[in-house]
């Protein structure tokens, strides 16, 4: 169990770190407008995947479904078909307005979503059958491949037009590697013939686990899809160059998100005791000291980022605006990190509260992004993340505090 936890943590943290360096490197050495359009295409790719992700990985963890169906690849085939058609149509429409890039090799529009979508069930199967090490390896190889793509395009300008194609191929190969790993492991296991599979089994699956199927699809389409929709919104409101800079900010947020989620998995069994102990010891003076320390750390991170030119912020104008933008990035990342820590606590207390807060986070982040981008440009985009995460964190702490108050009253 401990080894699997290490693999899950590494599989979440290492790709986020590699992706962060890939985005920083790309912003420094590649054309900002072309990079922004390429990342907007990649965001559209993930939205297409999530809209038709029926959650076969999550469904396979349900015992009654696992006992009835030996494989859910038929559901992935349906996901792949829907995602591919959606991706082709959406790319054709949005590329006409200049918001996203169009790949030079059109078959990539089919290969990438098919390869990625056919790995949903493989991921769930490997998670349940001791394959976390393989998942970690595949995730790390894919993350390093993204760095290699940026390095290749930066070193060879002739490859620049193929940046969207290469980024999509990396994602498609990630899914293909997971699927290949599953098929290799599955070949070693002899399956009984009584369990249903194939497209004809879809009605049986809907009858047996219709509620789980709908909730799993809703979770992927709404919550996971929204994590990528913001880049497309930024590309349409800020332009390709602004979207590229926002994508750089988002790489910091993604790093905080993945590290916070990984840490929450590691320490979740002890979090309740920590919350209770901190609630008893916390005073006004201690809270003020902690707040001042946190602000000092954020200011130090902002200073370091500004000095080393972590992001190309010169286009924002005055140094004070650049400082504000960087400070908002790190503030949003810190709040997002705290949100991931508390979200697991909220989930253990009340799944209904978790669903409400998650929905609020999606709605607030996207609506604030649209409004603040129009008002303040890319600085407003960074501000939207900090405000939405701050509201969600405050609400999560209220749920936790109320739960502890009820327990104390008993």
C-alpha positions in Angstrom: 0.0 0.0 0.0 2.8 2.4 0.9 4.6 1.7 -2.3 1.5 2.3 -4.4 1.0 5.6 -2.5 4.5 6.6 -3.4 3.9 5.8 -7.1 0.6 7.7 -7.1 2.3 10.7 -5.5 5.3 10.6 -8.0 2.9 10.1 -10.9 1.1 13.3 -10.0 4.1 15.5 -9.0 6.8 14.6 -11.5 4.7 15.3 -14.6 3.5 18.7 -13.1 7.1 19.7 -12.5 8.2 18.6 -16.0 5.3 20.5 -17.5 6.1 23.6 -15.6 9.7 23.7 -16.9 8.4 22.9 -20.4 6.0 25.9 -20.4 8.6 28.2 -18.9 11.2 27.2 -21.5 8.6 27.6 -24.3 7.6 31.1 -23.2 11.3 32.1 -23.2 12.3 30.7 -26.6 9.2 30.3 -28.8 7.0 32.8 -30.5 4.3 33.8 -28.0 1.4 34.1 -30.4 2.0 30.7 -32.0 2.6 29.1 -28.6 -0.6 30.6 -27.3 -2.6 29.2 -30.2 -0.9 25.8 -29.8 -1.7 25.6 -26.1 -5.3 26.7 -26.8 -5.5 23.8 -29.3 -4.2 21.4 -26.6 -6.8 22.8 -24.1 -9.5 22.1 -26.7 -8.2 18.6 -27.0 -8.6 17.9 -23.3 -12.1 19.5 -23.3 -13.0 17.1 -26.1 -11.7 14.2 -24.1 -13.5 15.2 -20.9 -16.9 15.9 -22.6 -17.1 12.3 -23.7 -15.2 10.6 -20.9 -17.8 8.3 -19.3 -15.4 7.4 -16.5 -14.7 3.8 -17.2 -11.7 4.0 -14.8 -14.0 5.1 -12.0 -16.7 2.7 -13.0 -14.4 -0.3 -12.9 -13.8 0.4 -9.2 -17.5 -0.4 -8.5 -17.6 -4.1 -7.4 -20.9 -5.0 -9.1 -19.7 -3.6 -12.4 -16.3 -5.2 -12.1 -18.0 -8.6 -11.4 -20.2 -8.3 -14.4 -17.9 -6.9 -17.0 -14.4 -8.2 -17.6 -13.5 -5.1 -19.6 -14.9 -1.6 -20.3 -13.0 -1.0 -23.4 -16.3 -0.9 -25.3 -17.1 2.2 -23.3 -13.8 3.8 -24.2 -14.5 3.1 -27.9 -17.7 5.1 -27.5 -15.7 7.9 -25.7 -13.1 7.9 -28.5 -15.7 8.2 -31.2 -17.4 11.1 -29.5 -14.2 12.9 -28.5 -12.8 12.6 -32.0 -15.8 14.0 -33.8 -16.2 16.8 -31.2 -12.5 17.7 -31.5 -12.5 17.8 -35.3 -15.6 20.0 -35.5 -14.5 22.4 -32.7 -11.0 22.7 -34.2 -12.4 23.5 -37.6 -14.6 26.2 -36.2 -12.3 27.9 -33.7 -9.3 27.8 -36.0 -11.2 30.1 -38.5 -11.2 32.8 -35.8 -7.5 32.5 -35.1 -8.1 31.5 -31.5 -6.4 28.1 -31.9 -3.8 26.6 -34.2 -4.6 24.0 -36.8 -2.3 21.0 -37.1 -0.4 20.6 -40.4 -0.9 16.8 -40.4 -4.7 16.4 -40.3 -4.6 12.7 -39.3 -3.3 13.9 -35.9 -6.9 15.2 -35.3 -8.0 11.6 -35.2 -4.9 9.8 -33.8 -4.5 11.9 -30.7 -8.1 11.7 -29.3 -8.4 8.0 -30.2 -5.1 7.1 -28.6 -5.9 9.1 -25.4 -9.6 8.2 -25.0 -8.9 4.4 -25.4 -6.8 4.5 -22.2 -9.5 5.5 -19.7 -10.3 1.9 -18.7 -6.6 0.9 -18.8 -5.8 3.5 -16.2 -8.5 2.3 -13.9 -7.5 -1.4 -14.3 -3.9 -0.6 -13.6 -4.8 1.4 -10.5 -6.7 -1.6 -9.1 -4.2 -4.3 -10.0 -0.9 -3.0 -8.8 0.1 -1.1 -11.9 0.7 2.3 -10.3 4.5 1.9 -11.0 3.7 1.5 -14.7 1.4 4.6 -14.7 4.1 6.6 -13.0 6.6 5.6 -15.6 4.3 6.4 -18.5 3.3 9.7 -17.0 7.0 10.6 -16.5 7.9 9.6 -20.1 5.1 11.7 -21.5 6.1 14.7 -19.4 9.7 14.5 -20.5 8.5 14.1 -24.1 6.7 17.5 -23.8 10.0 19.1 -22.7 11.7 17.4 -25.6 9.2 18.8 -28.0 9.8 22.3 -26.8 13.5 21.8 -27.0 13.3 20.4 -30.5 11.2 23.3 -31.8 13.4 25.9 -30.0 16.6 24.4 -31.5 15.2 23.9 -35.0 13.0 26.7 -36.3 11.8 24.6 -39.2 9.9 22.4 -36.8 7.9 25.4 -35.4 4.9 24.9 -37.7 4.6 21.4 -36.4 4.4 22.3 -32.7 0.6 21.6 -32.4 1.1 18.3 -34.1 3.9 17.2 -31.8 2.0 18.3 -28.7 -1.0 16.3 -29.7 1.1 13.3 -30.6 2.6 13.3 -27.1 -0.9 13.1 -25.6 -2.0 10.4 -28.0 1.1 8.3 -27.3 0.5 8.6 -23.5 -2.8 6.9 -24.0 -1.4 4.3 -26.4 1.3 3.4 -23.8 -1.2 2.9 -21.1 -3.4 0.8 -23.3 -0.4 -1.3 -24.4 0.6 -1.8 -20.8 -2.9 -3.0 -20.0 -3.1 -5.4 -22.9 0.3 -6.9 -21.9 -0.8 -7.5 -18.3 -4.3 -8.7 -19.4 -2.8 -11.3 -21.7 -1.4 -13.1 -18.7 -4.8 -13.5 -17.0 -7.4 -16.1 -18.2 -10.8 -14.7 -18.0 -14.1 -16.5 -17.5 -16.5 -16.5 -20.4 -19.6 -15.5 -18.4 -18.9 -11.8 -18.1 -20.3 -9.5 -20.8 -18.3 -7.2 -23.0 -18.6 -5.5 -26.4 -20.8 -2.7 -27.6 -23.9 -4.8 -27.0 -23.1 -4.6 -23.3 -23.7 -0.8 -23.1 -27.5 -1.2 -22.3 -26.6 -3.8 -19.6 -24.0 -1.4 -18.1 -26.6 1.5 -18.1 -29.1 -0.7 -16.4 -26.7 -2.1 -13.8 -24.8 1.1 -13.0 -26.8 4.0 -14.6 -26.4 6.3 -11.6 -22.6 5.7 -11.3 -22.3 6.2 -15.1 -24.1 9.6 -15.1 -22.3 10.9 -12.0 -18.9 9.8 -13.4 -19.6 11.5 -16.8 -20.8 14.7 -15.0 -17.6 14.8 -12.9 -15.4 14.5 -16.0 -17.4 16.8 -18.3 -18.0 19.6 -15.8 -15.1 19.5 -13.3 -12.2 18.1 -15.4 -13.3 19.9 -18.6 -13.4 23.2 -16.8 -9.7 22.9 -15.9 -8.9 23.3 -19.6 -11.7 25.6 -20.8 -10.1 28.6 -19.2 -7.2 28.6 -21.7 -9.6 28.7 -24.6 -11.5 31.6 -23.0 -8.2 33.4 -22.4 -7.2 32.9 -26.0 -10.4 34.4 -27.2 -10.4 37.4 -24.8 -6.7 38.1 -24.5 -5.4 37.0 -27.9 -2.8 34.3 -28.5 0.1 36.1 -26.8 -2.0 36.8 -23.7 -3.1 33.2 -23.6 0.5 32.0 -23.7 1.3 34.2 -20.7 -1.8 33.0 -18.9 -0.7 29.4 -19.7 2.6 30.1 -18.0 0.7 31.3 -14.9 -1.5 28.2 -15.1 1.6 26.0 -15.1 2.4 27.3 -11.6 -1.2 26.7 -10.5 -1.2 23.1 -11.9 2.0 22.4 -10.0 0.4 23.6 -6.8 -2.8 21.6 -7.6 -0.9 18.4 -8.2 1.5 18.8 -5.2 -1.4 19.7 -2.9 -3.5 16.7 -4.1 -0.5 14.4 -3.7 0.3 15.7 -0.2 -3.4 15.3 0.8 -3.3 11.7 -0.2 -0.2 11.1 1.9 -1.4 12.9 5.1 -5.2 12.5 4.9 -5.4 10.1 7.8 -3.8 12.6 10.1 -5.4 15.8 8.8 -8.4 15.6 11.2 -6.1 15.6 14.2 -4.1 18.5 12.8 -7.2 20.6 12.2 -8.4 20.0 15.7 -5.1 20.8 17.3 -4.6 24.0 15.2 -8.1 25.1 16.0 -7.4 24.9 19.7 -4.0 26.6 19.6 -4.8 29.3 17.0 -5.1 32.9 18.4 -5.4 36.3 16.8 -1.7 37.0 17.3 -0.6 33.6 15.9 -3.0 34.0 13.0 -1.5 37.4 12.2 2.0 36.0 12.4 1.2 33.2 10.1 -0.4 35.6 7.6 2.6 37.9 7.7 4.9 34.9 7.1 2.9 33.7 4.2 2.9 37.2 2.6 6.6 37.4 3.1 7.1 34.1 1.3 4.9 35.2 -1.5 6.8 38.5 -1.8 10.1 36.6 -1.9 8.9 34.2 -4.6 7.6 37.2 -6.6 11.0 39.0 -6.2 12.9 35.9 -7.4 10.6 35.3 -10.3 10.9 38.9 -11.4 14.7 38.9 -11.1 15.3 35.7 -13.1 12.6 36.7 -15.6 10.6 33.5 -15.0 7.9 34.7 -17.4 8.1 37.3 -20.2 6.2 40.0 -18.3 7.9 43.0 -20.0 4.9 43.3 -22.3 2.7 44.2 -19.3 4.4 47.6 -18.9 5.6 49.2 -15.7 7.5 47.0 -13.1 4.7 47.5 -10.6 2.3 45.8 -12.9 4.7 43.0 -13.5 5.2 42.6 -9.8 1.4 42.6 -9.2 0.9 39.9 -11.9 3.6 37.6 -10.4 2.3 38.2 -6.9 -1.2 37.2 -8.0 0.2 34.1 -9.7 1.9 32.9 -6.5 -1.0 33.9 -4.3 -3.4 31.9 -6.5 -1.0 28.9 -6.4 -0.8 29.1 -2.6 -4.6 29.2 -2.2 -5.0 26.4 -4.7 -2.5 24.3 -2.8 -4.5 24.9 0.4 -7.8 24.1 -1.4 -6.5 20.7 -2.4 -5.5 19.9 1.2 -8.9 20.9 2.6 -11.0 19.4 -0.3 -10.2 15.9 0.8 -11.2 16.8 4.3 -14.5 18.2 3.0 -15.1 15.0 0.9 -14.7 12.8 4.0 -17.1 15.0 5.9 -19.9 15.5 3.4 -19.9 14.4 -0.3 -22.8 16.8 -0.9 -20.8 19.7 0.4 -17.9 18.6 -1.7 -20.1 18.5 -4.8 -21.5 22.0 -4.1 -18.1 23.5 -3.5 -16.6 21.9 -6.6 -19.5 23.2 -8.7 -19.0 26.7 -7.1 -15.3 26.6 -7.9 -15.9 25.8 -11.6 -18.6 28.5 -12.0 -16.7 31.1 -10.0 -13.4 30.6 -11.8 -14.8 30.7 -15.3 -17.1 33.6 -14.8 -14.5 35.6 -12.9 -12.0 34.8 -15.6 -14.2 36.2 -18.3 -15.2 39.3 -16.4 -11.7 40.2 -15.1 -10.0 39.5 -18.4 -12.2 42.0 -20.1 -11.6 44.5 -17.3 -7.9 44.1 -16.5 -6.4 41.8 -19.2 -4.0 39.1 -18.3 -3.6 40.6 -14.8 -7.3 40.1 -14.3 -6.9 36.4 -15.4 -4.4 35.9 -12.6 -6.6 37.7 -10.2 -9.6 35.5 -11.0 -7.7 32.4 -9.9 -6.8 34.0 -6.5 -10.3 35.2 -5.8 -12.1 32.0 -6.8 -9.6 29.8 -4.8 -9.9 32.2 -1.8 -13.7 31.9 -1.8 -13.6 28.1 -2.1 -10.9 27.8 0.7 -13.0 30.0 3.0 -16.1 28.0 2.3 -14.2 24.7 2.8 -12.9 25.8 6.2 -16.4 26.8 7.3 -17.6 23.3 6.4 -14.7 21.7 8.4 -15.2 24.0 11.4 -18.9 23.3 11.5 -18.3 19.6 11.4 -15.9 19.8 14.3 -18.4 22.0 16.2 -21.1 19.4 15.7 -18.8 16.6 16.9 -17.7 18.6 19.9 -21.3 19.2 20.9 -22.0 15.5 20.9 
